[in-house]
Amino acid sequence: MVNPNLLEPTPRGRFMGLQDSVLDSIRNELEELCLKAYENSRIYKKKVKEFHDNRILRKEFRVGQKVLLFNSRLKLIVGKLRFRWDGPFVVTNIFPYGAVELRDEATNRIFKVNGNQLKLFHEGSTSMVGKVESISLIESS
């Protein structure tokens, strides 16, 4: 058993009673553990990045496609039933780095937006089948 008084640090930062070779071996072990921890951290970050990158959906638009534009100004208007997407708009040009030029079908106005704010518009059939009947929910007295 080592005498506790021998392990008190001296003004030079060394422990009394321990040889330099023992201190050097402890330092080397600490450096090895530190390097292993850095390597494990690097491997973990690489795996997390690959997992994240694989889950990102790449949006590729073509000229002539119809898209919806995310309404970012909606935060000022309270109401959970408000539409978050405006449109449809027609893609007229695609620029590098994700910029897309759109044309509003109603007004023929052309403007540029970031491609991250767009999603494809899926058109359904516009014709209604059958007759529409209205039913009153209030009883007449």
C-alpha positions as CSV (number, residue, x, y, z in Angstrom):
1,M,0.0,0.0,0.0
2,V,1.3,3.5,-1.0
3,N,1.6,6.1,1.7
4,P,-1.0,8.8,1.1
5,N,1.5,11.5,2.1
6,L,3.8,10.5,-0.7
7,L,1.1,11.2,-3.3
8,E,0.7,14.9,-2.5
9,P,1.7,17.1,-5.4
10,T,4.9,19.1,-5.2
11,P,5.2,22.7,-6.5
12,R,6.6,21.3,-9.8
13,G,3.4,19.2,-10.3
14,R,5.0,15.8,-9.7
15,F,4.0,13.3,-7.1
16,M,6.6,12.6,-4.5
17,G,7.6,9.0,-4.1
18,L,6.6,7.9,-7.7
19,Q,9.3,7.3,-10.3
20,D,9.2,9.1,-13.6
21,S,8.8,5.8,-15.5
22,V,5.5,5.1,-13.6
23,L,4.2,8.6,-14.4
24,D,5.2,8.2,-18.0
25,S,3.4,4.9,-18.3
26,I,0.3,6.4,-16.8
27,R,0.5,9.4,-19.2
28,N,0.8,7.0,-22.1
29,E,-2.2,5.0,-21.0
30,L,-4.2,8.2,-20.7
31,E,-3.2,9.3,-24.2
32,E,-4.1,5.9,-25.7
33,L,-7.5,6.1,-24.0
34,C,-8.0,9.6,-25.3
35,L,-7.1,8.6,-28.8
36,K,-9.5,5.6,-28.7
37,A,-12.3,7.9,-27.4
38,Y,-11.7,10.3,-30.3
39,E,-11.7,7.5,-32.8
40,N,-14.9,6.0,-31.4
41,S,-16.5,9.5,-31.5
42,R,-15.5,9.9,-35.1
43,I,-16.9,6.5,-36.1
44,Y,-20.2,7.3,-34.3
45,K,-20.5,10.7,-36.0
46,K,-19.9,9.1,-39.4
47,K,-22.6,6.5,-38.8
48,V,-25.1,9.0,-37.6
49,K,-24.4,11.2,-40.7
50,E,-24.9,8.3,-43.1
51,F,-28.1,7.3,-41.4
52,H,-29.4,10.9,-41.6
53,D,-28.3,11.4,-45.2
54,N,-30.1,8.2,-46.3
55,R,-33.4,9.3,-44.8
56,I,-33.4,12.7,-46.6
57,L,-35.9,12.7,-49.4
58,R,-34.4,14.3,-52.5
59,K,-36.9,16.5,-54.4
60,E,-36.3,16.7,-58.1
61,F,-38.7,18.8,-60.1
62,R,-39.0,19.1,-63.9
63,V,-40.2,22.0,-66.1
64,G,-43.9,21.8,-66.5
65,Q,-44.7,20.0,-63.3
66,K,-47.4,21.4,-60.9
67,V,-46.2,22.1,-57.4
68,L,-47.5,23.5,-54.1
69,L,-45.7,26.3,-52.2
70,F,-45.4,26.2,-48.4
71,N,-47.1,29.3,-46.9
72,S,-44.4,30.5,-44.4
73,R,-46.4,33.6,-43.4
74,L,-49.2,31.5,-41.9
75,K,-47.6,31.7,-38.4
76,L,-49.2,35.1,-38.0
77,I,-52.7,33.7,-38.6
78,V,-54.1,31.6,-35.8
79,G,-56.0,28.5,-36.7
80,K,-55.0,24.9,-37.1
81,L,-57.4,24.3,-40.0
82,R,-55.8,26.9,-42.3
83,F,-54.2,25.6,-45.5
84,R,-50.4,25.5,-45.2
85,W,-49.8,25.1,-49.0
86,D,-50.6,27.5,-51.8
87,G,-51.0,26.7,-55.4
88,P,-50.8,24.9,-57.7
89,F,-48.0,26.6,-59.5
90,V,-46.2,25.5,-62.7
91,V,-42.4,25.0,-62.7
92,T,-40.9,27.1,-65.5
93,N,-37.2,26.9,-64.8
94,I,-34.8,25.1,-62.5
95,F,-31.6,26.9,-61.3
96,P,-28.6,25.4,-59.6
97,Y,-28.4,25.0,-55.8
98,G,-32.2,24.4,-55.4
99,A,-33.8,27.6,-56.7
100,V,-36.9,27.0,-58.8
101,E,-38.9,29.5,-60.9
102,L,-42.7,29.2,-60.7
103,R,-45.6,30.6,-62.7
104,D,-49.0,31.2,-61.0
105,E,-51.6,29.7,-63.3
106,A,-54.3,32.3,-62.3
107,T,-52.2,35.5,-62.7
108,N,-49.3,34.3,-64.9
109,R,-47.0,36.0,-62.3
110,I,-43.4,34.5,-62.4
111,F,-41.3,34.3,-59.2
112,K,-38.4,32.3,-57.7
113,V,-38.4,30.2,-54.6
114,N,-36.3,27.7,-52.8
115,G,-37.0,24.1,-53.8
116,N,-37.2,23.1,-50.1
117,Q,-40.5,25.0,-49.9
118,L,-42.2,23.0,-52.7
119,K,-43.9,19.7,-53.0
120,L,-45.5,17.9,-55.9
121,F,-49.2,18.6,-56.7
122,H,-51.1,15.4,-57.4
123,E,-54.1,16.2,-59.5
124,G,-57.2,14.2,-59.0
125,S,-60.3,13.8,-61.2
126,T,-62.1,17.1,-61.4
127,S,-65.5,15.8,-62.4
128,M,-68.0,15.0,-59.7
129,V,-70.0,11.8,-60.1
130,G,-73.6,11.9,-59.0
131,K,-75.9,14.5,-57.7
132,V,-75.1,16.6,-54.6
133,E,-77.8,16.8,-52.0
134,S,-77.8,19.2,-49.0
135,I,-79.2,18.1,-45.7
136,S,-80.2,20.6,-43.0
137,L,-78.9,19.8,-39.5
138,I,-81.2,22.3,-37.8
139,E,-84.7,21.1,-37.0
140,S,-87.5,23.4,-38.2
141,S,-90.0,24.2,-35.5
